[in-house]
Amino acid sequence: MKMTAFKGVMAVAGIQLITATMALATDITVWCWAPEFNGAAMNEAIARYTAANPDTKITVVDFAKGDLEQKLQTQLASGTTEGLPDIVLIEDYGAQKYLLSFPGAFEPLTDKIDYSQFAKYKVDLATVDGQTYSLPFDSGVTGLFYRSDLLEQAGYKADDLKDITWEQLSAIGDKVKEATGKPLLSIDINDAGAMRIMLQSAGSWYFNADGTPNIKDNPVFKAALTTWVGMLKNQNLYKSVSGWGEYTGAFNNGDVAGVFTGVWMTGGIKGNNMAGKWAVAPIPKLDGVEGAGHASNLGGSSWYVLSSAPSKDAAIDFLQKVWASDVDFYQKILVGQGAFGAYLPAREGEAYSASDDYFGGQSVWKDFSDWQAAIPGVNYGIFTNEADAAVAAQLPGLVAGGDIDAAIEAIDAQIAQQIQ
């Protein structure tokens, strides 16, 4: 551990005796991004831990996300451990990349954390060869946020949005556009989030567990791509947007009637001053796909301890004492930052069970908790971003009437080339 120390001096019969070195403080360094979200949640955890452990100092170093990833990648690749933090935040989609590319760099926590207390899909994505390395943090459990007032104009109530398929959602979009003049969704054709959501909802992904592409002979992939292209062909369903600002602006400004995305969008939606006019439903499911359900994930991140960390033991103790055991902590960061954790016992807390007037009295956090527990675990692998790009490259041609099987062959070939 990194210690701050002093030496005491005693005078005995005119002779100075040096006492044993006395440790004053243990220093733990944390790297993360988004100070208003990840940093704020971490600072709440620090306050709780240091209140009981005043000799421990925990410092959060904030980065832009891309800068953190580049610095971590560069330093791990160099083999130099000096300057690395004790704890680092890693996006879930990048977990396997780091764990497989840098074996031994991260400390396994398998015997130190009770993983039965966390959402299984989060545990699976941080597990390699039977060892689990993360302290699961925020969830990206998905839902269909919608303007209840606008859907009521089209004749729909909350029960009409339960247990529907994506094709049924597209048909609902037709009626919403006819009744209100507004599309149901905003869609950026270059964003692959919909494919990620559909694939994981059926327990599938772009890659097999061994890292080989799972594209050409994967019926779930074909069903997801076919479904997504069918939705993109329905011009009544969505407003075409480009980039994050236009995407979020469309539903926050009232230009569209809904959005399907991760739970982390809740705070943004609640900032648009339309209290009582929003609700949340489970995402639709893939039609005709065995095992397909209404639970999936988009985004999320977790905490990792570096094996080389000077204060590794203290860092693990900190994660154990707060992040892996403190139910009240998760209530606090849910209310304060809208941070929806993957720690399942937190569902029994008051904040998770409370109704929300903004969403018409719906207990939205409880609903998200139930959906989170049902998310299938998948292995994101190393090349998710490359797979996204390969899919995006084929979408314009498919929307224009291209052959789905030929597109799948092209996607498979592009991914195989990129991962060599």
SEDOSE-501638 format. One line per field, with one value per residue (C-alpha): residue in one letter; x, y, z; residue number from 1. Coordinates in pm, whole numbers, plus 50000, padded with zeros to 5 digits. Each point is the difference from the previous one (the first is absolute). Layout:
// SEDOSE-501638
resn (a:...)
X (X:...)
Y (Y:...)
Z (Z:...)
resi (NUM:...)
END
This chain:
// SEDOSE-501638
resn (m:k:m:t:a:f:k:g:v:m:a:v:a:g:i:q:l:i:t:a:t:m:a:l:a:t:d:i:t:v:w:c:w:a:p:e:f:n:g:a:a:m:n:e:a:i:a:r:y:t:a:a:n:p:d:t:k:i:t:v:v:d:f:a:k:g:d:l:e:q:k:l:q:t:q:l:a:s:g:t:t:e:g:l:p:d:i:v:l:i:e:d:y:g:a:q:k:y:l:l:s:f:p:g:a:f:e:p:l:t:d:k:i:d:y:s:q:f:a:k:y:k:v:d:l:a:t:v:d:g:q:t:y:s:l:p:f:d:s:g:v:t:g:l:f:y:r:s:d:l:l:e:q:a:g:y:k:a:d:d:l:k:d:i:t:w:e:q:l:s:a:i:g:d:k:v:k:e:a:t:g:k:p:l:l:s:i:d:i:n:d:a:g:a:m:r:i:m:l:q:s:a:g:s:w:y:f:n:a:d:g:t:p:n:i:k:d:n:p:v:f:k:a:a:l:t:t:w:v:g:m:l:k:n:q:n:l:y:k:s:v:s:g:w:g:e:y:t:g:a:f:n:n:g:d:v:a:g:v:f:t:g:v:w:m:t:g:g:i:k:g:n:n:m:a:g:k:w:a:v:a:p:i:p:k:l:d:g:v:e:g:a:g:h:a:s:n:l:g:g:s:s:w:y:v:l:s:s:a:p:s:k:d:a:a:i:d:f:l:q:k:v:w:a:s:d:v:d:f:y:q:k:i:l:v:g:q:g:a:f:g:a:y:l:p:a:r:e:g:e:a:y:s:a:s:d:d:y:f:g:g:q:s:v:w:k:d:f:s:d:w:q:a:a:i:p:g:v:n:y:g:i:f:t:n:e:a:d:a:a:v:a:a:q:l:p:g:l:v:a:g:g:d:i:d:a:a:i:e:a:i:d:a:q:i:a:q:q:i:q)
X (50000:50109:50061:50055:50221:50205:50257:49944:50293:50038:50271:50111:50291:50123:49993:49760:49813:49820:49659:49851:49867:49631:49766:49759:49816:49934:49964:49767:49975:49691:49976:49661:49809:49676:50051:49631:49906:50280:50213:49709:49902:50359:50033:49691:50157:50324:49821:49837:50318:50232:49754:50075:50360:50143:50355:49910:50019:49825:50057:49788:50177:49756:50067:49809:49895:50210:50304:49969:49974:50299:50215:49907:50058:50336:50132:49890:50153:50328:50021:50070:49782:50127:49732:49709:49708:49881:49644:49889:49660:49960:49700:49843:50036:50378:50043:50096:50241:50201:49975:50108:50258:50171:49984:50112:49951:49676:49938:49747:49730:49826:50061:49960:49660:49669:49902:49666:49893:50055:49818:50126:50060:50241:50192:50021:50154:50287:50080:50288:50100:49785:50138:49794:50182:49751:49793:49685:49880:49728:49754:49890:49675:49774:49643:49759:49945:49686:49771:49691:49788:50088:49948:49664:49902:50075:49790:50275:50029:50287:49877:50004:50379:50073:50115:50011:50239:50207:49765:49708:50190:50044:49624:49938:50228:49774:49697:50185:50113:49646:49842:50259:50206:50313:50228:50037:50383:50314:50254:50359:50061:50374:49938:50011:49831:49684:50193:50179:49669:49828:50288:50047:49626:50020:50325:50216:50280:50226:50254:50015:50155:50332:50008:49911:49733:49643:49843:49951:49840:49831:49617:49971:50227:49797:49674:50135:50137:49682:49787:50210:50003:49622:49962:50235:49787:49694:50032:49698:50178:50287:50169:50341:50271:50377:50206:49924:49868:49732:49915:49930:49860:49723:49832:50100:49848:49682:50072:49955:49796:50261:50336:50130:50333:50181:49878:50266:49779:49747:50169:50006:49634:49906:50175:49756:49721:49725:49906:49720:50025:50262:49996:50232:49921:50215:50180:49831:50128:50120:49717:50043:50339:50034:50103:49936:49871:49932:50319:50325:50286:50160:50314:50118:50340:50177:50291:50325:50299:50348:50213:50298:49815:50209:49681:49832:49877:49855:49836:49831:49887:49849:49807:49885:49883:49804:49940:49933:49801:49847:49635:49949:50290:49818:49685:50204:50167:49673:49828:50304:50150:49741:50263:49819:50231:50032:49994:49680:49930:49964:49663:49854:50087:49753:50129:49966:49642:49875:49750:50098:49752:50200:49912:49635:50054:50176:50262:50253:50306:49828:49903:50356:50123:49774:50111:50367:49980:49879:50273:50177:50374:50213:50371:50060:50341:50268:49864:49648:50073:50136:49686:49781:50182:49960:49624:49963:50175:49729:49692:49951:50007:49763:49752:50013:49897:50326:50014:50025:50203:50253:50032:50063:50274:50159:49978:50155:50284:50073:50012:50220:50244:50009:50068:50289)
Y (50000:50360:50141:50343:49955:50174:49898:50077:50109:49917:50117:49735:50084:50256:49753:50049:49684:49976:49838:49767:50159:50075:49985:50289:49953:49765:50165:49859:50154:49958:50081:50065:50231:50205:50177:50088:49631:49747:50240:50113:49641:49913:50304:49892:49656:50161:50212:49691:49796:50266:50085:49653:49992:50349:49885:49927:50271:49930:50238:50006:50107:50109:49947:50032:49644:49973:50143:49749:49708:50118:50057:49663:49817:50170:49939:49637:49937:50152:49764:50290:49993:50317:50266:49761:50041:49751:49999:50083:50027:49798:50003:49655:49974:50034:49761:49689:50204:50101:49667:49793:50245:50054:49677:50050:50376:49991:49838:49714:50065:49663:49902:50351:50111:49817:50009:49833:50343:50166:49986:49687:50158:50250:49719:49795:50278:50045:49629:49825:49636:49975:50314:50319:50331:50286:50165:50047:50361:50161:49813:50080:49804:50115:50123:50166:50356:50148:50301:49852:50299:49963:49625:50045:50228:49705:49768:49823:49940:49858:49640:50025:50038:49688:49681:50148:49929:50255:49961:50089:50305:50107:49967:50207:50262:50020:50075:50250:50191:49997:50117:50255:50091:49896:49703:49757:49992:50188:49775:50056:49735:50005:49902:49624:50013:49833:49698:49965:50015:49746:49753:49996:49978:49654:49901:50047:50228:50076:49746:49653:49936:49913:50335:49872:50193:49889:50160:49782:49696:50181:50001:50262:50237:49953:50057:50313:50147:49918:50154:50315:50052:49954:50273:50231:49957:50132:50375:50065:49843:50238:50332:49953:50175:50028:50004:50000:50355:49949:49656:50117:50334:49831:49843:50269:50270:49804:49933:49625:49793:49766:49828:49653:50019:49939:50092:50270:50214:50044:50311:50165:49930:50136:50323:50089:50139:49761:49854:49746:49961:49723:49627:49704:49658:49690:49994:49795:49651:49835:49812:49627:49974:49730:50145:50360:50219:50357:50060:50134:50239:50305:50141:49981:49980:49833:50053:49801:49969:49998:49705:50232:50244:50100:50020:49699:49843:50327:50064:49660:50061:50332:49833:49723:50226:50250:49890:49635:50037:50343:50002:50355:50120:49884:50184:50317:49990:49905:50309:50226:49904:49769:49726:49669:49740:49630:49905:49796:50043:50374:49920:49958:50358:50285:50196:49701:49928:50360:50119:50291:50275:50100:49663:50017:49826:49700:49825:50028:49895:49683:49920:50054:49781:49715:50033:50020:49666:49836:50130:49708:49984:50021:50033:50337:49892:50238:50136:50127:50343:49841:49785:50308:50170:49699:49994:50376:49978:49766:50179:50263:49734:49775:50282:50068:49638:49804:49625:49911:49680:50179:50273:49743:49841:50344:50078:49666:50052:50354:49893:49699:50229:50260:49758:49816)
Z (50000:49952:50347:50148:50306:50270:50253:50365:50218:50370:50244:50248:50234:49751:49713:49709:49900:49667:50035:49743:49686:50044:49704:49973:49674:49714:49661:49734:49653:49778:49628:49843:49767:50029:50334:50031:49979:50056:50200:50218:50077:50084:50226:50193:50045:50115:50259:50147:50009:50137:50277:50139:49874:50060:49931:49639:49736:49669:49709:49685:49681:49730:49629:49680:49920:49686:50176:50285:49758:49797:50310:50151:49671:49939:50347:50017:49657:50113:50296:50234:50310:50164:49990:49954:50241:50261:49859:49646:49835:49678:49767:49985:49622:50043:50293:49802:49790:50306:50181:49699:49863:50334:50200:50358:49993:50201:50335:50006:50258:49973:50363:50137:49865:50033:49634:50064:50124:49661:49667:49829:49661:50160:50167:49680:49794:50250:50031:49823:50059:50310:50165:50039:50015:50042:50265:49787:50005:49791:49785:49648:50036:49719:49982:49760:50122:49849:50021:50161:49899:49631:49995:50168:49712:49772:50218:50197:50373:50206:49974:49620:50007:50204:49830:49649:49711:49813:49702:50225:50121:49639:49946:50312:49848:49697:50216:50218:49691:49862:50326:50117:49695:50190:49934:50287:50001:49901:49828:49889:49735:50084:50364:50063:50340:49871:49873:50334:50185:49775:50002:50377:50063:49840:50172:49691:49881:49704:50127:50151:50339:49832:49819:49653:49805:50065:49694:49692:50163:50287:49967:50273:49810:49683:50188:50168:49677:49809:50273:50023:49623:49992:50261:49810:49689:50185:49951:50223:50297:50052:49944:49842:50202:49996:50316:50372:50019:49734:50138:50356:49889:49804:50305:50249:49778:49934:49632:50049:50242:50146:50006:50084:50182:50328:50347:50017:49772:50283:50137:49658:49937:50341:49908:49721:50225:49888:50338:49987:49623:49988:50077:49949:49852:49947:49667:49726:49923:49680:49836:49940:50171:50263:50334:49899:50281:50105:50202:49860:50062:49840:50158:50359:50170:50291:50241:49967:50234:49845:50108:50028:50226:50304:50208:49841:50326:50126:49663:50012:50357:49892:49718:50232:50281:49790:49643:50086:50321:50068:49888:50125:49786:49688:50108:50038:49659:49832:50139:49971:49664:49843:50024:49962:50151:49924:50372:50028:50376:49933:49839:50349:50095:50025:49701:49767:50101:49998:49741:49777:49923:49694:49853:50099:50333:49845:50216:49722:50202:50116:49642:49881:50288:49891:49637:50102:50181:49677:49764:49828:50049:49685:49927:49835:49874:49878:49671:50069:49849:49683:49972:50045:49713:49774:50064:49951:49662:49868:50133:49726:49728:50194:50056:49626:49933:50020:50066:50370:49945:49780:50263:50273:49787:49957:50371:50089:49752:50121:50365:49923:49818:50276:50284:49834)
resi (1:2:3:4:5:6:7:8:9:10:11:12:13:14:15:16:17:18:19:20:21:22:23:24:25:26:27:28:29:30:31:32:33:34:35:36:37:38:39:40:41:42:43:44:45:46:47:48:49:50:51:52:53:54:55:56:57:58:59:60:61:62:63:64:65:66:67:68:69:70:71:72:73:74:75:76:77:78:79:80:81:82:83:84:85:86:87:88:89:90:91:92:93:94:95:96:97:98:99:100:101:102:103:104:105:106:107:108:109:110:111:112:113:114:115:116:117:118:119:120:121:122:123:124:125:126:127:128:129:130:131:132:133:134:135:136:137:138:139:140:141:142:143:144:145:146:147:148:149:150:151:152:153:154:155:156:157:158:159:160:161:162:163:164:165:166:167:168:169:170:171:172:173:174:175:176:177:178:179:180:181:182:183:184:185:186:187:188:189:190:191:192:193:194:195:196:197:198:199:200:201:202:203:204:205:206:207:208:209:210:211:212:213:214:215:216:217:218:219:220:221:222:223:224:225:226:227:228:229:230:231:232:233:234:235:236:237:238:239:240:241:242:243:244:245:246:247:248:249:250:251:252:253:254:255:256:257:258:259:260:261:262:263:264:265:266:267:268:269:270:271:272:273:274:275:276:277:278:279:280:281:282:283:284:285:286:287:288:289:290:291:292:293:294:295:296:297:298:299:300:301:302:303:304:305:306:307:308:309:310:311:312:313:314:315:316:317:318:319:320:321:322:323:324:325:326:327:328:329:330:331:332:333:334:335:336:337:338:339:340:341:342:343:344:345:346:347:348:349:350:351:352:353:354:355:356:357:358:359:360:361:362:363:364:365:366:367:368:369:370:371:372:373:374:375:376:377:378:379:380:381:382:383:384:385:386:387:388:389:390:391:392:393:394:395:396:397:398:399:400:401:402:403:404:405:406:407:408:409:410:411:412:413:414:415:416:417:418:419:420)
END
